[in-house]
């Protein structure tokens, strides 16, 4: 009786451990020779690799037009040149804002200036002259009123409203800021004559009036408070009025 052939051992899933190789086997006599897959035949079915064309055959981008320099100032339309210059005015305004006190930003300084120039007025008129919203004006007024720079007096025509008037402390604060601003401008424009400064001031006033800026042609109004002085452009603080008793 010949030797018995051992059965193949099986794994956990009941399959044989002698798994077939992915490559095909070719029997040659007593030895087994592995046969590699035919990659050349598979490669032939793909598109052949195409070499890119040389650089001289690549499509070139069209050349950009040459840079066109701006014409000199004398060749520009005068209104175009004016628009260019006005776009740089913000740099001058920022430079002037840096010298203002920390507790009096530009918006607060504008409130003091308008009240000193045009006299006492209602909140609505101040918002009109400042060209800002009434709620924004109310915040600016509250800021300067907390520091005692303006007085808020009852309106005799409407007790729900208030009359805004520059106080003595506000007059002193405005004089201090005006002197500092004038000194700064004189340093920046040291090579200007006074006639040139006056000419620029007149032209800026005309420019603002041409755009309908009511601040350019604003004039002192008749004081709405009965005991206020008739001419309120003076820098001297006006006398304290007698406040009528409020009705309860």
C-alpha positions as CSV (number, residue, x, y, z in Angstrom):
1,X,0.0,0.0,0.0
2,X,1.5,3.2,-1.0
3,X,2.0,6.3,1.1
4,X,-1.1,8.3,1.7
5,X,-1.2,11.8,0.5
6,X,-1.9,14.3,3.3
7,X,-5.0,16.5,2.8
8,X,-4.4,20.2,2.5
9,X,-4.8,22.1,5.7
10,X,-7.7,24.6,5.8
11,X,-7.9,27.9,7.5
12,X,-10.5,29.4,9.8
13,X,-13.0,30.0,6.9
14,X,-12.6,26.5,5.6
15,X,-10.4,27.6,2.6
16,X,-7.1,26.2,1.7
17,X,-4.0,28.0,3.0
18,X,-2.3,27.3,-0.4
19,X,-3.8,30.3,-2.1
20,X,-3.0,30.7,-5.8
21,X,-0.5,33.3,-6.8
22,X,-1.6,36.3,-8.8
23,X,0.9,35.3,-11.5
24,X,0.3,32.3,-13.7
25,X,2.5,29.3,-13.2
26,X,3.9,27.3,-16.1
27,X,4.9,23.6,-15.6
28,X,8.3,22.8,-17.1
29,X,9.3,19.2,-16.2
30,X,9.9,18.9,-12.5
31,X,10.1,22.7,-11.8
32,X,7.6,25.4,-11.8
33,X,8.4,28.7,-13.6
34,X,6.5,31.9,-12.9
35,X,5.2,33.7,-15.9
36,X,5.0,37.5,-15.6
37,X,2.0,39.3,-17.1
38,X,2.4,40.7,-20.6
39,X,2.7,44.5,-19.8
40,X,3.8,45.3,-23.3
41,X,0.5,44.1,-24.7
42,X,-1.4,46.2,-22.2
43,X,0.7,49.3,-22.9
44,X,0.0,49.0,-26.6
45,X,-3.7,49.5,-26.0
46,X,-3.1,52.9,-24.3
47,X,-2.5,56.1,-26.2
48,X,1.2,56.5,-26.9
49,X,2.9,59.3,-25.0
50,X,3.3,62.5,-27.0
51,X,6.3,64.7,-26.5
52,X,5.4,68.3,-26.0
53,X,6.4,70.6,-28.9
54,X,9.5,72.6,-28.5
55,X,9.4,76.1,-27.0
56,X,9.4,77.8,-30.3
57,X,6.2,76.0,-31.4
58,X,4.2,76.8,-28.2
59,X,1.5,79.5,-28.6
60,X,2.8,82.8,-27.3
61,X,0.6,85.3,-25.5
62,X,-0.1,88.5,-27.2
63,X,2.1,91.3,-26.1
64,X,0.5,93.8,-23.8
65,X,0.1,97.3,-25.0
66,X,2.9,99.7,-23.8
67,X,2.2,101.6,-20.6
68,X,0.6,104.9,-21.3
69,X,1.9,107.6,-19.0
70,X,-0.4,110.3,-17.7
71,X,-0.1,113.5,-19.5
72,X,1.5,116.4,-17.7
73,X,-0.7,118.7,-15.6
74,X,-0.9,121.4,-18.3
75,X,-2.4,118.8,-20.8
76,X,-5.1,117.6,-18.4
77,X,-8.6,119.0,-18.3
78,X,-8.8,121.5,-15.4
79,X,-11.7,119.7,-13.8
80,X,-9.8,116.4,-14.0
81,X,-6.9,117.9,-12.3
82,X,-9.2,119.4,-9.6
83,X,-10.7,116.0,-9.0
84,X,-7.2,114.5,-8.6
85,X,-6.2,117.2,-6.1
86,X,-9.4,116.9,-4.1
87,X,-8.8,113.2,-3.6
88,X,-5.7,114.1,-1.6
89,X,-7.4,116.5,0.8
90,X,-8.1,113.8,3.3
91,X,-4.4,113.5,4.0
92,X,-4.5,117.2,5.1
93,X,-7.5,116.6,7.3
94,X,-5.9,113.6,9.0
95,X,-2.8,115.7,9.7
96,X,-4.9,118.4,11.3
97,X,-6.9,115.9,13.3
98,X,-3.7,114.6,15.0
99,X,-3.1,117.8,16.8
100,X,-6.5,118.0,18.4
101,X,-6.8,117.1,22.1
102,X,-7.6,113.5,22.9
103,X,-10.9,114.5,24.7
104,X,-12.0,116.6,21.7
105,X,-12.1,114.6,18.5
106,X,-12.9,116.4,15.2
107,X,-16.7,115.8,15.5
108,X,-16.8,117.5,18.9
109,X,-14.6,120.3,17.6
110,X,-17.0,120.9,14.7
111,X,-19.9,121.3,17.2
112,X,-18.0,124.0,19.1
113,X,-17.0,125.8,16.0
114,X,-20.5,125.9,14.5
115,X,-21.9,127.2,17.8
116,X,-19.2,129.9,18.1
117,X,-19.7,130.9,14.5
118,X,-23.5,130.8,14.2
119,X,-24.6,131.4,17.8
120,X,-27.1,129.3,19.8
121,X,-29.5,127.1,17.9
122,X,-31.7,124.0,18.2
123,X,-30.4,120.5,17.7
124,X,-32.1,120.2,14.3
125,X,-30.3,123.3,13.0
126,X,-27.0,122.1,14.3
127,X,-27.5,118.7,12.5
128,X,-28.3,120.6,9.3
129,X,-25.1,122.7,9.5
130,X,-23.0,119.7,10.3
131,X,-24.6,117.8,7.5
132,X,-25.0,114.7,9.6
133,X,-28.0,112.7,11.0
134,X,-29.8,114.0,14.0
135,X,-29.0,110.9,16.1
136,X,-25.3,111.4,15.3
137,X,-25.5,115.0,16.3
138,X,-27.1,114.1,19.6
139,X,-24.2,111.9,20.5
140,X,-21.7,114.7,19.7
141,X,-23.7,117.2,21.7
142,X,-23.8,114.8,24.7
143,X,-20.0,114.4,24.5
144,X,-19.3,118.2,24.7
145,X,-22.1,118.8,27.2
146,X,-20.7,116.3,29.7
147,X,-17.4,118.3,29.7
148,X,-19.2,121.6,30.2
149,X,-18.4,123.1,26.8
150,X,-22.0,123.9,25.9
151,X,-25.2,124.7,27.7
152,X,-28.5,123.1,27.0
153,X,-31.2,125.6,27.8
154,X,-35.0,125.1,27.6
155,X,-36.6,126.3,24.4
156,X,-39.3,128.8,25.3
157,X,-41.3,127.9,22.2
158,X,-41.1,124.2,22.8
159,X,-40.3,122.9,26.3
160,X,-39.5,119.5,24.9
161,X,-36.6,120.9,22.9
162,X,-33.3,122.4,24.1
163,X,-31.3,125.4,22.9
164,X,-27.6,124.7,22.5
165,X,-25.2,127.5,23.3
166,X,-21.4,127.6,23.7
167,X,-20.3,128.0,27.4
168,X,-17.3,129.9,28.8
169,X,-15.3,126.6,29.1
170,X,-16.2,125.8,25.5
171,X,-15.1,129.2,24.3
172,X,-11.7,128.7,26.0
173,X,-11.4,125.2,24.6
174,X,-12.2,126.4,21.1
175,X,-9.7,129.3,21.3
176,X,-7.0,126.8,22.4
177,X,-7.6,124.5,19.5
178,X,-7.9,127.3,17.0
179,X,-4.5,128.7,18.1
180,X,-2.9,125.3,17.8
181,X,-4.4,124.7,14.4
182,X,-3.4,128.1,13.1
183,X,0.2,127.6,14.4
184,X,0.4,124.2,12.7
185,X,-0.9,125.5,9.4
186,X,1.6,128.4,9.5
187,X,4.4,125.9,9.9
188,X,3.2,123.7,7.0
189,X,2.6,126.7,4.7
190,X,5.6,128.7,5.7
191,X,6.5,129.4,2.1
192,X,3.0,130.8,1.4
193,X,2.1,134.5,1.5
194,X,-0.9,135.7,3.4
195,X,-2.5,136.8,0.1
196,X,-2.2,133.2,-1.2
197,X,-3.8,131.8,2.0
198,X,-6.7,134.3,1.7
199,X,-7.1,133.4,-2.0
200,X,-7.3,129.7,-1.2
201,X,-9.8,130.3,1.6
202,X,-12.0,132.3,-0.8
203,X,-11.8,129.6,-3.5
204,X,-12.6,126.8,-1.0
205,X,-15.7,128.8,0.2
206,X,-16.9,129.2,-3.4
207,X,-16.3,125.5,-4.0
208,X,-18.4,124.5,-1.0
209,X,-21.1,126.9,-2.0
210,X,-21.1,125.5,-5.5
211,X,-22.0,122.1,-4.0
212,X,-24.8,123.5,-2.0
213,X,-23.0,123.3,1.4
214,X,-25.0,125.3,3.8
215,X,-22.0,125.7,6.0
216,X,-20.1,127.8,3.4
217,X,-22.7,130.6,3.4
218,X,-23.9,130.3,7.0
219,X,-24.5,133.5,8.8
220,X,-25.3,134.2,12.5
221,X,-28.9,133.8,13.2
222,X,-31.1,135.8,15.5
223,X,-30.8,134.1,18.9
224,X,-33.9,132.1,19.8
225,X,-33.5,132.6,23.5
226,X,-35.0,135.8,24.8
227,X,-32.1,136.8,27.1
228,X,-29.3,135.9,24.7
229,X,-27.2,138.8,23.3
230,X,-28.3,140.0,19.9
231,X,-24.9,139.4,18.4
232,X,-23.6,136.0,19.5
233,X,-20.4,135.8,17.4
234,X,-18.4,137.4,20.2
235,X,-16.1,135.1,22.0
236,X,-17.1,136.5,25.4
237,X,-19.3,134.1,27.3
238,X,-22.9,135.3,27.4
239,X,-24.7,135.9,30.7
240,X,-26.5,133.0,32.3
241,X,-30.2,133.3,31.5
242,X,-33.0,132.9,34.0
243,X,-34.5,129.5,33.5
244,X,-38.3,129.5,33.8
245,X,-39.9,127.0,36.2
246,X,-40.9,123.8,34.5
247,X,-44.5,122.8,34.6
248,X,-45.2,119.5,36.4
